[in-house]
């Protein structure tokens, strides 16, 4: 359990350092960089879900069968 808490503490510190470094390099406030990252992740997840539905093997099989019937 101790290793997990140490790992999480190191991960949080590295995460904060990465956000700070990116914010400094882009000359933007840190909260804006963080919120923009959250927004981008949400948009990518939405696109992946939409594409995943369209490329579902069962759905593609039904569409293929309907073309030949």
C-alpha positions as CSV (number, residue, x, y, z in Angstrom):
1,X,0.0,0.0,0.0
2,X,2.9,2.3,0.7
3,X,4.3,1.8,-2.8
4,X,1.0,2.8,-4.3
5,X,0.9,6.1,-2.4
6,X,4.5,6.8,-3.3
7,X,3.8,6.1,-6.9
8,X,0.7,8.3,-6.9
9,X,2.6,11.1,-5.3
10,X,5.4,10.9,-7.9
11,X,2.8,10.7,-10.7
12,X,1.0,13.8,-9.4
13,X,4.2,15.7,-9.2
14,X,5.2,14.8,-12.7
15,X,1.8,15.6,-14.0
16,X,1.9,19.1,-12.4
17,X,5.4,19.6,-13.7
18,X,4.3,18.7,-17.2
19,X,1.4,21.1,-17.1
20,X,3.5,23.8,-15.7
21,X,6.2,23.3,-18.4
22,X,3.6,23.3,-21.2
23,X,1.9,26.4,-19.8
24,X,5.2,28.2,-19.6
25,X,6.2,27.2,-23.2
26,X,2.8,28.3,-24.6
27,X,2.7,31.4,-22.4
28,X,-0.8,30.4,-21.1
29,X,-2.2,30.0,-17.5
30,X,-2.0,26.5,-16.1
31,X,-5.7,26.1,-15.5
32,X,-6.4,26.9,-19.2
33,X,-3.8,24.4,-20.3
34,X,-5.4,21.7,-18.0
35,X,-9.0,22.5,-19.1
36,X,-8.0,22.5,-22.8
37,X,-6.5,19.0,-22.3
38,X,-9.6,17.7,-20.7
39,X,-11.7,19.2,-23.6
40,X,-9.5,17.5,-26.2
41,X,-9.7,14.2,-24.5
42,X,-13.5,14.4,-24.4
43,X,-13.7,15.3,-28.1
44,X,-11.3,12.4,-29.1
45,X,-13.3,10.0,-27.0
46,X,-16.6,11.1,-28.7
47,X,-15.0,10.6,-32.1
48,X,-13.6,7.2,-31.2
49,X,-17.0,6.1,-29.9
50,X,-18.8,7.3,-33.1
51,X,-16.3,5.5,-35.3
52,X,-16.4,2.4,-33.2
53,X,-20.1,2.2,-33.6
54,X,-19.9,2.7,-37.4
55,X,-17.2,-0.1,-37.6
56,X,-18.9,-2.6,-35.4
57,X,-18.4,-6.0,-37.0
58,X,-22.0,-7.1,-36.5
59,X,-23.4,-3.9,-37.9
60,X,-21.1,-4.2,-40.9
61,X,-22.2,-7.8,-41.4
62,X,-25.9,-6.8,-41.3
63,X,-25.3,-4.0,-43.8
64,X,-23.4,-6.4,-46.1
65,X,-26.2,-9.0,-46.0
66,X,-28.8,-6.3,-46.7
67,X,-26.9,-5.3,-49.9
68,X,-27.1,-8.9,-51.3
69,X,-30.7,-9.6,-50.4
